[in-house]
Amino acid sequence: MPDASARLPVGVLSLNPAVDITYEIPRLIADQKVHALNSRYDPGGNGINVGRGLKRLGVQACTFCVVAGEIGRFLRHQLDAQLDQVSYLEVEGETRINGTIIESITGAQFEVSGLGPTVSTDAWQHLLDRFVTHCGEGLAVITGSLQQSLPRDLYAEAVRRVREAGGRAIVDSHNDLLRNAIDARPFLIKPNRYELETLVGQSLTDERAIVRQARQLQERGVTWVCVSMGAEGALLVTESLVLRGEAPSVPVTSTVGAGDSMVAGMTGLLAQGASAEDALREGIACSAATVMQPGTELFERATVARLRGEVRVTQL
């Protein structure tokens, strides 16, 4: 069992957080007003979700995020209630609002992401300084989208600085942000299958093809590659192991936050020195527990504990 008393410091970088609004409706009708059956407001953004997940697992972490305007004040109120430690950077403009619409009749899910405020170079560099200092020789989670004003190689710079400080960078992103970050040699990346296919420019129809691409990414300097595959579970490729984790069968209410929950589960166990097998099992259990929740709500810790024993991890 991991030693909870020997946890490494954990930091989460969230440069473009949001307030998530979720509406449950019968069905979208073009050019017609539809009244919601239910609605909810949650703090959102990938990094915020990871921070919330770590909190629910009892893992001490500091989330570093940008806030702006009236929506930013509302977000701060939510985060102060849901996270142990938050380091805010206030900028001009307005924090973004993301919208999720779930059709109760069809089960279809629609998501719209806002843009977020402009952040100056001096501002994000200052937040990054604080982030790297906090993480030290621990774990640094770098995830989510960036505002259009920010450079596409920002995550690569973050990874390099974390490595230089003796820490391990965990990156969960996509497209150019992920591609550039890989060149900086992070410890762990967690693309889903589609994101990996987009990254390598080809369809990956079986596990052997996924593992082959993961090994090529390791040749570029990535230490661990975890590929999430939805209901099929996930593959984790380390320096010496290829592990398949099978997801338990659960009712799916919403998939929002499932990938972030996997990152939170794995990070929390790695911070305690757990094995690759246990980290993968925890990540899949957290992800499965999250898809059972409505809207952007994350897993319940008791559900994770129940599902953990149903996750089968085998070595390929």
C-alpha positions, 0 to 999 in steps of 0.5 A, spaced: 500 500 500 502 507 498 504 511 504 500 517 505 504 520 510 510 520 504 506 524 499 510 529 494 507 536 493 502 536 487 500 542 483 495 543 478 496 549 473 489 551 470 490 557 466 483 558 463 478 555 468 471 556 467 464 556 470 460 550 467 453 551 466 449 544 465 442 544 462 438 537 462 432 538 457 428 533 453 430 535 446 433 541 442 428 544 437 431 549 432 429 556 433 424 554 439 425 556 446 426 549 450 425 549 458 430 546 462 428 540 466 434 541 471 440 546 471 447 546 475 453 551 476 460 548 477 467 550 477 470 548 470 476 547 466 480 541 466 485 543 471 480 545 476 476 538 475 483 535 477 484 539 483 477 537 485 478 530 484 484 530 488 481 534 494 475 528 494 481 523 494 484 526 500 490 529 496 493 535 498 494 539 492 495 547 490 491 549 484 494 555 480 489 559 476 487 565 472 480 569 474 477 575 471 471 579 472 464 578 475 464 571 473 471 570 476 469 572 483 463 567 482 468 562 480 473 564 486 467 563 491 466 556 488 473 554 488 474 556 495 469 552 498 471 546 494 479 546 494 484 546 499 489 551 496 488 555 490 493 560 488 489 566 484 492 570 478 487 576 477 487 579 470 482 584 466 476 581 462 472 576 464 472 568 466 469 564 461 463 560 461 462 553 458 455 550 457 453 543 456 446 541 454 444 534 455 438 531 452 434 526 456 430 523 450 436 521 446 441 521 451 445 526 446 450 531 449 452 538 447 458 542 449 460 549 448 467 552 451 468 559 452 474 563 450 477 566 456 480 573 458 487 575 455 493 574 459 499 578 458 506 574 458 508 577 465 502 575 468 502 568 466 510 567 467 509 570 474 503 564 475 508 559 472 514 561 477 509 560 483 507 553 480 514 551 479 516 553 486 510 549 489 511 543 485 519 542 487 521 535 486 513 533 486 508 532 481 506 538 476 499 537 473 499 541 466 492 540 463 486 544 459 485 549 454 489 556 453 486 562 451 488 564 444 493 570 446 497 565 450 503 561 446 502 554 443 509 552 446 507 554 453 506 547 456 512 545 453 516 551 457 512 549 463 514 542 462 522 544 461 521 548 468 518 543 472 524 538 470 529 543 471 526 543 478 527 536 479 519 535 478 515 530 474 510 533 469 503 530 467 500 533 461 493 532 459 492 536 453 491 535 445 493 538 438 499 543 438 499 544 446 500 536 447 505 536 441 509 541 443 509 539 450 512 532 448 518 535 445 520 537 452 519 530 455 514 530 460 513 524 465 506 522 463 501 524 458 494 521 458 491 522 451 485 519 449 485 514 443 482 520 438 487 525 441 493 520 440 490 518 433 490 526 431 497 526 434 500 521 430 496 522 424 493 515 423 487 510 425 489 506 431 484 500 431 487 495 436 492 495 442 498 493 438 498 499 434 496 504 440 502 500 444 507 501 438 505 509 438 506 509 445 513 506 444 515 511 439 513 517 444 517 514 449 523 514 444 522 522 444 523 522 451 516 521 454 516 516 460 509 514 461 504 514 456 497 512 458 491 512 453 484 512 455 479 508 451 472 510 454 468 504 456 474 499 454 478 502 460 486 504 458 493 502 456 499 504 460 505 503 457 511 505 462 519 503 461 518 496 462 511 494 462 505 494 458 498 494 462 491 494 460 486 496 465 479 494 464 473 499 466 467 496 470 460 496 467 457 502 470 451 506 467 453 512 464 450 519 465 455 524 463 462 523 460 464 530 462 470 530 467 472 523 466 478 524 463 480 529 468 478 524 474 483 519 471 488 524 471 486 526 479 486 518 481 493 516 478 496 523 480 494 522 487 497 515 487 503 517 484 504 522 489 504 516 495 509 512 491 504 507 488 506 502 483 504 503 476 498 498 476 495 501 482 495 508 479 492 505 473 487 502 477 485 508 481 485 512 475 480 508 471 475 507 478 475 515 478 473 515 471 468 510 471 465 513 478 465 520 474 461 518 468 455 515 473 454 523 475 450 528 472 453 534 468 460 536 470 459 533 477 465 528 479 466 522 482 464 520 490 469 517 494 465 511 496 463 509 489 471 509 487 472 505 493 467 500 491 469 500 483 476 499 485 476 492 486 472 491 480 478 494 475 482 488 472 489 490 471 493 485 467 500 485 464 500 484 456 
